[in-house]
Amino acid sequence: MYWRRGGLTRPIKGETGMDFKETLGEQALLRIFIGESDKHVHVPLYEALVELFRTEGFAGATVLRGIAGYGAHHMYHTDRLLRLSSDLPMVVEVVDDRERFEAVLPKVEAMMNGGMITLEKVSVWRYARKQDA
């Protein structure tokens, strides 16, 4: 099962994702830098991106919320109480095969209006599920 805003959802039918052993070793790290207020069809863009990667069967995705930052317009965004911002920086990170990213990137770019995408090599040392207690 997967967590989704509003509760748990079930895996996509036929979804297998990457095998744990296939994920070890050299992989690619995709980072998508966006703003918290960015939307895709009335849904927060970070949520739409995570759902895209899930339905495409990627190994996993993580969304990081920044406390401060600026982008192409050089407007400083911060979570400080005196300067509340409704557009804090967000980073979506996904680790998987480079070829899989190259296949899905046109969909990702079509969902975005601004932001930045980076792709780099990484070495995965561990990728495992939690052991049941």
PyMOL commands that place a pseudoatom at each C-alpha (Angstrom):
pseudoatom trace, name=CA, resn=MET, resi=1, chain=A, elem=C, hetatm=0, pos=[0.000, 0.000, 0.000]
pseudoatom trace, name=CA, resn=TYR, resi=2, chain=A, elem=C, hetatm=0, pos=[1.018, 3.592, -0.529]
pseudoatom trace, name=CA, resn=TRP, resi=3, chain=A, elem=C, hetatm=0, pos=[0.381, 6.741, 1.464]
pseudoatom trace, name=CA, resn=ARG, resi=4, chain=A, elem=C, hetatm=0, pos=[-1.530, 9.468, -0.300]
pseudoatom trace, name=CA, resn=ARG, resi=5, chain=A, elem=C, hetatm=0, pos=[-3.119, 12.637, 0.990]
pseudoatom trace, name=CA, resn=GLY, resi=6, chain=A, elem=C, hetatm=0, pos=[-6.397, 11.532, 2.470]
pseudoatom trace, name=CA, resn=GLY, resi=7, chain=A, elem=C, hetatm=0, pos=[-5.339, 7.956, 3.215]
pseudoatom trace, name=CA, resn=LEU, resi=8, chain=A, elem=C, hetatm=0, pos=[-3.777, 4.833, 1.824]
pseudoatom trace, name=CA, resn=THR, resi=9, chain=A, elem=C, hetatm=0, pos=[-3.989, 3.828, -1.809]
pseudoatom trace, name=CA, resn=ARG, resi=10, chain=A, elem=C, hetatm=0, pos=[-3.341, 0.471, -3.388]
pseudoatom trace, name=CA, resn=PRO, resi=11, chain=A, elem=C, hetatm=0, pos=[-0.554, -0.248, -5.899]
pseudoatom trace, name=CA, resn=ILE, resi=12, chain=A, elem=C, hetatm=0, pos=[-1.359, 0.219, -9.572]
pseudoatom trace, name=CA, resn=LYS, resi=13, chain=A, elem=C, hetatm=0, pos=[-2.545, -3.034, -11.178]
pseudoatom trace, name=CA, resn=GLY, resi=14, chain=A, elem=C, hetatm=0, pos=[0.440, -4.856, -12.663]
pseudoatom trace, name=CA, resn=GLU, resi=15, chain=A, elem=C, hetatm=0, pos=[2.888, -2.528, -10.904]
pseudoatom trace, name=CA, resn=THR, resi=16, chain=A, elem=C, hetatm=0, pos=[6.092, -4.237, -9.890]
pseudoatom trace, name=CA, resn=GLY, resi=17, chain=A, elem=C, hetatm=0, pos=[8.640, -1.433, -9.500]
pseudoatom trace, name=CA, resn=MET, resi=18, chain=A, elem=C, hetatm=0, pos=[12.336, -2.186, -9.360]
pseudoatom trace, name=CA, resn=ASP, resi=19, chain=A, elem=C, hetatm=0, pos=[13.678, -5.281, -7.656]
pseudoatom trace, name=CA, resn=PHE, resi=20, chain=A, elem=C, hetatm=0, pos=[15.768, -4.415, -4.597]
pseudoatom trace, name=CA, resn=LYS, resi=21, chain=A, elem=C, hetatm=0, pos=[18.896, -6.051, -6.063]
pseudoatom trace, name=CA, resn=GLU, resi=22, chain=A, elem=C, hetatm=0, pos=[18.446, -4.246, -9.405]
pseudoatom trace, name=CA, resn=THR, resi=23, chain=A, elem=C, hetatm=0, pos=[18.592, -0.912, -7.589]
pseudoatom trace, name=CA, resn=LEU, resi=24, chain=A, elem=C, hetatm=0, pos=[22.037, -1.438, -6.036]
pseudoatom trace, name=CA, resn=GLY, resi=25, chain=A, elem=C, hetatm=0, pos=[25.142, -0.065, -7.755]
pseudoatom trace, name=CA, resn=GLU, resi=26, chain=A, elem=C, hetatm=0, pos=[25.287, 2.753, -10.287]
pseudoatom trace, name=CA, resn=GLN, resi=27, chain=A, elem=C, hetatm=0, pos=[21.961, 4.499, -10.825]
pseudoatom trace, name=CA, resn=ALA, resi=28, chain=A, elem=C, hetatm=0, pos=[20.759, 7.990, -11.678]
pseudoatom trace, name=CA, resn=LEU, resi=29, chain=A, elem=C, hetatm=0, pos=[19.360, 10.652, -9.345]
pseudoatom trace, name=CA, resn=LEU, resi=30, chain=A, elem=C, hetatm=0, pos=[16.719, 12.946, -10.801]
pseudoatom trace, name=CA, resn=ARG, resi=31, chain=A, elem=C, hetatm=0, pos=[16.090, 16.179, -8.905]
pseudoatom trace, name=CA, resn=ILE, resi=32, chain=A, elem=C, hetatm=0, pos=[13.224, 18.480, -9.785]
pseudoatom trace, name=CA, resn=PHE, resi=33, chain=A, elem=C, hetatm=0, pos=[13.339, 21.965, -8.221]
pseudoatom trace, name=CA, resn=ILE, resi=34, chain=A, elem=C, hetatm=0, pos=[9.948, 23.678, -8.068]
pseudoatom trace, name=CA, resn=GLY, resi=35, chain=A, elem=C, hetatm=0, pos=[7.950, 26.036, -5.860]
pseudoatom trace, name=CA, resn=GLU, resi=36, chain=A, elem=C, hetatm=0, pos=[5.448, 24.916, -3.261]
pseudoatom trace, name=CA, resn=SER, resi=37, chain=A, elem=C, hetatm=0, pos=[2.669, 26.871, -4.978]
pseudoatom trace, name=CA, resn=ASP, resi=38, chain=A, elem=C, hetatm=0, pos=[3.296, 25.298, -8.434]
pseudoatom trace, name=CA, resn=LYS, resi=39, chain=A, elem=C, hetatm=0, pos=[0.259, 23.390, -9.704]
pseudoatom trace, name=CA, resn=HIS, resi=40, chain=A, elem=C, hetatm=0, pos=[-0.586, 20.831, -12.363]
pseudoatom trace, name=CA, resn=VAL, resi=41, chain=A, elem=C, hetatm=0, pos=[-4.302, 20.650, -13.187]
pseudoatom trace, name=CA, resn=HIS, resi=42, chain=A, elem=C, hetatm=0, pos=[-5.302, 22.165, -9.798]
pseudoatom trace, name=CA, resn=VAL, resi=43, chain=A, elem=C, hetatm=0, pos=[-3.094, 19.696, -7.857]
pseudoatom trace, name=CA, resn=PRO, resi=44, chain=A, elem=C, hetatm=0, pos=[0.201, 20.641, -6.189]
pseudoatom trace, name=CA, resn=LEU, resi=45, chain=A, elem=C, hetatm=0, pos=[2.893, 19.840, -8.751]
pseudoatom trace, name=CA, resn=TYR, resi=46, chain=A, elem=C, hetatm=0, pos=[5.001, 17.872, -6.283]
pseudoatom trace, name=CA, resn=GLU, resi=47, chain=A, elem=C, hetatm=0, pos=[2.030, 15.552, -5.609]
pseudoatom trace, name=CA, resn=ALA, resi=48, chain=A, elem=C, hetatm=0, pos=[1.345, 15.130, -9.326]
pseudoatom trace, name=CA, resn=LEU, resi=49, chain=A, elem=C, hetatm=0, pos=[5.015, 14.285, -9.959]
pseudoatom trace, name=CA, resn=VAL, resi=50, chain=A, elem=C, hetatm=0, pos=[5.151, 11.700, -7.161]
pseudoatom trace, name=CA, resn=GLU, resi=51, chain=A, elem=C, hetatm=0, pos=[1.980, 10.094, -8.515]
pseudoatom trace, name=CA, resn=LEU, resi=52, chain=A, elem=C, hetatm=0, pos=[3.459, 10.038, -12.033]
pseudoatom trace, name=CA, resn=PHE, resi=53, chain=A, elem=C, hetatm=0, pos=[6.598, 8.258, -10.804]
pseudoatom trace, name=CA, resn=ARG, resi=54, chain=A, elem=C, hetatm=0, pos=[4.478, 5.819, -8.779]
pseudoatom trace, name=CA, resn=THR, resi=55, chain=A, elem=C, hetatm=0, pos=[2.214, 4.928, -11.691]
pseudoatom trace, name=CA, resn=GLU, resi=56, chain=A, elem=C, hetatm=0, pos=[5.255, 4.531, -13.955]
pseudoatom trace, name=CA, resn=GLY, resi=57, chain=A, elem=C, hetatm=0, pos=[6.653, 1.961, -11.480]
pseudoatom trace, name=CA, resn=PHE, resi=58, chain=A, elem=C, hetatm=0, pos=[9.732, 3.880, -10.290]
pseudoatom trace, name=CA, resn=ALA, resi=59, chain=A, elem=C, hetatm=0, pos=[11.546, 2.580, -7.202]
pseudoatom trace, name=CA, resn=GLY, resi=60, chain=A, elem=C, hetatm=0, pos=[10.463, 5.539, -5.025]
pseudoatom trace, name=CA, resn=ALA, resi=61, chain=A, elem=C, hetatm=0, pos=[10.262, 9.308, -4.799]
pseudoatom trace, name=CA, resn=THR, resi=62, chain=A, elem=C, hetatm=0, pos=[10.874, 11.800, -1.991]
pseudoatom trace, name=CA, resn=VAL, resi=63, chain=A, elem=C, hetatm=0, pos=[9.702, 15.405, -1.694]
pseudoatom trace, name=CA, resn=LEU, resi=64, chain=A, elem=C, hetatm=0, pos=[11.854, 17.811, 0.317]
pseudoatom trace, name=CA, resn=ARG, resi=65, chain=A, elem=C, hetatm=0, pos=[10.510, 21.172, 1.484]
pseudoatom trace, name=CA, resn=GLY, resi=66, chain=A, elem=C, hetatm=0, pos=[13.110, 23.884, 1.758]
pseudoatom trace, name=CA, resn=ILE, resi=67, chain=A, elem=C, hetatm=0, pos=[13.140, 26.516, 4.471]
pseudoatom trace, name=CA, resn=ALA, resi=68, chain=A, elem=C, hetatm=0, pos=[14.661, 29.143, 2.183]
pseudoatom trace, name=CA, resn=GLY, resi=69, chain=A, elem=C, hetatm=0, pos=[15.869, 29.630, -1.368]
pseudoatom trace, name=CA, resn=TYR, resi=70, chain=A, elem=C, hetatm=0, pos=[15.593, 31.508, -4.637]
pseudoatom trace, name=CA, resn=GLY, resi=71, chain=A, elem=C, hetatm=0, pos=[15.376, 30.587, -8.290]
pseudoatom trace, name=CA, resn=ALA, resi=72, chain=A, elem=C, hetatm=0, pos=[15.550, 32.116, -11.756]
pseudoatom trace, name=CA, resn=HIS, resi=73, chain=A, elem=C, hetatm=0, pos=[13.783, 35.344, -10.689]
pseudoatom trace, name=CA, resn=HIS, resi=74, chain=A, elem=C, hetatm=0, pos=[16.134, 35.803, -7.695]
pseudoatom trace, name=CA, resn=MET, resi=75, chain=A, elem=C, hetatm=0, pos=[13.150, 36.348, -5.376]
pseudoatom trace, name=CA, resn=TYR, resi=76, chain=A, elem=C, hetatm=0, pos=[14.102, 35.127, -1.893]
pseudoatom trace, name=CA, resn=HIS, resi=77, chain=A, elem=C, hetatm=0, pos=[11.545, 32.774, -0.305]
pseudoatom trace, name=CA, resn=THR, resi=78, chain=A, elem=C, hetatm=0, pos=[11.736, 31.886, 3.381]
pseudoatom trace, name=CA, resn=ASP, resi=79, chain=A, elem=C, hetatm=0, pos=[9.632, 30.298, 6.105]
pseudoatom trace, name=CA, resn=ARG, resi=80, chain=A, elem=C, hetatm=0, pos=[10.605, 32.901, 8.712]
pseudoatom trace, name=CA, resn=LEU, resi=81, chain=A, elem=C, hetatm=0, pos=[7.715, 34.207, 10.735]
pseudoatom trace, name=CA, resn=LEU, resi=82, chain=A, elem=C, hetatm=0, pos=[8.324, 37.847, 9.774]
pseudoatom trace, name=CA, resn=ARG, resi=83, chain=A, elem=C, hetatm=0, pos=[8.427, 37.096, 6.028]
pseudoatom trace, name=CA, resn=LEU, resi=84, chain=A, elem=C, hetatm=0, pos=[5.889, 34.360, 5.361]
pseudoatom trace, name=CA, resn=SER, resi=85, chain=A, elem=C, hetatm=0, pos=[6.144, 32.847, 1.900]
pseudoatom trace, name=CA, resn=SER, resi=86, chain=A, elem=C, hetatm=0, pos=[3.518, 30.809, 0.114]
pseudoatom trace, name=CA, resn=ASP, resi=87, chain=A, elem=C, hetatm=0, pos=[6.068, 29.570, -2.420]
pseudoatom trace, name=CA, resn=LEU, resi=88, chain=A, elem=C, hetatm=0, pos=[8.823, 27.773, -0.509]
pseudoatom trace, name=CA, resn=PRO, resi=89, chain=A, elem=C, hetatm=0, pos=[11.318, 25.725, -2.526]
pseudoatom trace, name=CA, resn=MET, resi=90, chain=A, elem=C, hetatm=0, pos=[10.474, 22.056, -3.083]
pseudoatom trace, name=CA, resn=VAL, resi=91, chain=A, elem=C, hetatm=0, pos=[12.739, 19.303, -4.424]
pseudoatom trace, name=CA, resn=VAL, resi=92, chain=A, elem=C, hetatm=0, pos=[11.433, 15.999, -5.761]
pseudoatom trace, name=CA, resn=GLU, resi=93, chain=A, elem=C, hetatm=0, pos=[14.146, 13.313, -5.746]
pseudoatom trace, name=CA, resn=VAL, resi=94, chain=A, elem=C, hetatm=0, pos=[13.928, 9.974, -7.522]
pseudoatom trace, name=CA, resn=VAL, resi=95, chain=A, elem=C, hetatm=0, pos=[16.602, 7.262, -7.928]
pseudoatom trace, name=CA, resn=ASP, resi=96, chain=A, elem=C, hetatm=0, pos=[16.285, 4.767, -10.774]
pseudoatom trace, name=CA, resn=ASP, resi=97, chain=A, elem=C, hetatm=0, pos=[17.809, 3.836, -14.162]
pseudoatom trace, name=CA, resn=ARG, resi=98, chain=A, elem=C, hetatm=0, pos=[18.873, 6.704, -16.438]
pseudoatom trace, name=CA, resn=GLU, resi=99, chain=A, elem=C, hetatm=0, pos=[17.008, 5.119, -19.370]
pseudoatom trace, name=CA, resn=ARG, resi=100, chain=A, elem=C, hetatm=0, pos=[13.750, 5.123, -17.409]
pseudoatom trace, name=CA, resn=PHE, resi=101, chain=A, elem=C, hetatm=0, pos=[14.205, 8.820, -16.628]
pseudoatom trace, name=CA, resn=GLU, resi=102, chain=A, elem=C, hetatm=0, pos=[14.890, 9.645, -20.269]
pseudoatom trace, name=CA, resn=ALA, resi=103, chain=A, elem=C, hetatm=0, pos=[11.616, 7.933, -21.194]
pseudoatom trace, name=CA, resn=VAL, resi=104, chain=A, elem=C, hetatm=0, pos=[9.509, 9.819, -18.609]
pseudoatom trace, name=CA, resn=LEU, resi=105, chain=A, elem=C, hetatm=0, pos=[11.182, 13.267, -18.797]
pseudoatom trace, name=CA, resn=PRO, resi=106, chain=A, elem=C, hetatm=0, pos=[8.966, 14.551, -21.653]
pseudoatom trace, name=CA, resn=LYS, resi=107, chain=A, elem=C, hetatm=0, pos=[5.909, 13.941, -19.416]
pseudoatom trace, name=CA, resn=VAL, resi=108, chain=A, elem=C, hetatm=0, pos=[7.625, 15.676, -16.485]
pseudoatom trace, name=CA, resn=GLU, resi=109, chain=A, elem=C, hetatm=0, pos=[8.588, 18.702, -18.585]
pseudoatom trace, name=CA, resn=ALA, resi=110, chain=A, elem=C, hetatm=0, pos=[5.031, 18.993, -19.933]
pseudoatom trace, name=CA, resn=MET, resi=111, chain=A, elem=C, hetatm=0, pos=[3.746, 19.236, -16.348]
pseudoatom trace, name=CA, resn=MET, resi=112, chain=A, elem=C, hetatm=0, pos=[6.154, 22.028, -15.377]
pseudoatom trace, name=CA, resn=ASN, resi=113, chain=A, elem=C, hetatm=0, pos=[6.018, 25.786, -15.866]
pseudoatom trace, name=CA, resn=GLY, resi=114, chain=A, elem=C, hetatm=0, pos=[9.452, 26.921, -14.704]
pseudoatom trace, name=CA, resn=GLY, resi=115, chain=A, elem=C, hetatm=0, pos=[11.760, 25.183, -12.274]
pseudoatom trace, name=CA, resn=MET, resi=116, chain=A, elem=C, hetatm=0, pos=[14.904, 23.147, -12.863]
pseudoatom trace, name=CA, resn=ILE, resi=117, chain=A, elem=C, hetatm=0, pos=[15.653, 19.466, -13.512]
pseudoatom trace, name=CA, resn=THR, resi=118, chain=A, elem=C, hetatm=0, pos=[19.028, 17.834, -12.835]
pseudoatom trace, name=CA, resn=LEU, resi=119, chain=A, elem=C, hetatm=0, pos=[20.173, 14.274, -13.502]
pseudoatom trace, name=CA, resn=GLU, resi=120, chain=A, elem=C, hetatm=0, pos=[23.357, 12.831, -12.037]
pseudoatom trace, name=CA, resn=LYS, resi=121, chain=A, elem=C, hetatm=0, pos=[25.073, 9.507, -11.391]
pseudoatom trace, name=CA, resn=VAL, resi=122, chain=A, elem=C, hetatm=0, pos=[24.820, 8.024, -7.915]
pseudoatom trace, name=CA, resn=SER, resi=123, chain=A, elem=C, hetatm=0, pos=[25.962, 4.817, -6.234]
pseudoatom trace, name=CA, resn=VAL, resi=124, chain=A, elem=C, hetatm=0, pos=[23.232, 3.036, -4.307]
pseudoatom trace, name=CA, resn=TRP, resi=125, chain=A, elem=C, hetatm=0, pos=[24.666, 1.132, -1.358]
pseudoatom trace, name=CA, resn=ARG, resi=126, chain=A, elem=C, hetatm=0, pos=[21.455, 0.096, 0.348]
pseudoatom trace, name=CA, resn=TYR, resi=127, chain=A, elem=C, hetatm=0, pos=[17.824, -0.160, -0.727]
pseudoatom trace, name=CA, resn=ALA, resi=128, chain=A, elem=C, hetatm=0, pos=[15.592, -2.368, 1.427]
pseudoatom trace, name=CA, resn=ARG, resi=129, chain=A, elem=C, hetatm=0, pos=[12.215, -2.504, 3.084]
pseudoatom trace, name=CA, resn=LYS, resi=130, chain=A, elem=C, hetatm=0, pos=[11.907, -2.211, 6.855]
pseudoatom trace, name=CA, resn=GLN, resi=131, chain=A, elem=C, hetatm=0, pos=[11.894, -5.538, 8.640]
pseudoatom trace, name=CA, resn=ASP, resi=132, chain=A, elem=C, hetatm=0, pos=[8.647, -6.386, 10.447]
pseudoatom trace, name=CA, resn=ALA, resi=133, chain=A, elem=C, hetatm=0, pos=[9.002, -6.069, 14.225]
for i in range(1, 133): cmd.bond("trace and resi %d" % i, "trace and resi %d" % (i + 1))
show_as sticks, trace
zoom trace
